[in-house]
């Protein structure tokens, strides 16, 4: 899934920004300017992808070859 940003506006006027498809802290970089422009308070709910470590093709080959 390609990285996407989703902005949800509830009927009560509350706004939520969701970052999907990002790995690690890159979601913070991607959402920082949008959140600042909207003037939103910075309350985070981190997804499991935030804690994921990038996997490279070379490390996959090494683990399969062992």
C-alpha positions, 0 to 999 in steps of 0.5 A: 500500500502506498503511503497516504494521509487521510484527514477526517472531519467529524460533524462536531468540527473535530479534525483527525489526521491519519498516516497510513503506509509509512514505516518508522517516524517518517509519518511524523515528517509527512504529517507535521506541516499539515497538522501545523497548517490546520492548527491542530493540537499534537495528540498522537496515537502511534500505529504498529508501523511506527515501531517497525524496522525497515527490511532490506532485500539484502538482509532477507537474502542473508537470512534465507541463505543460512 
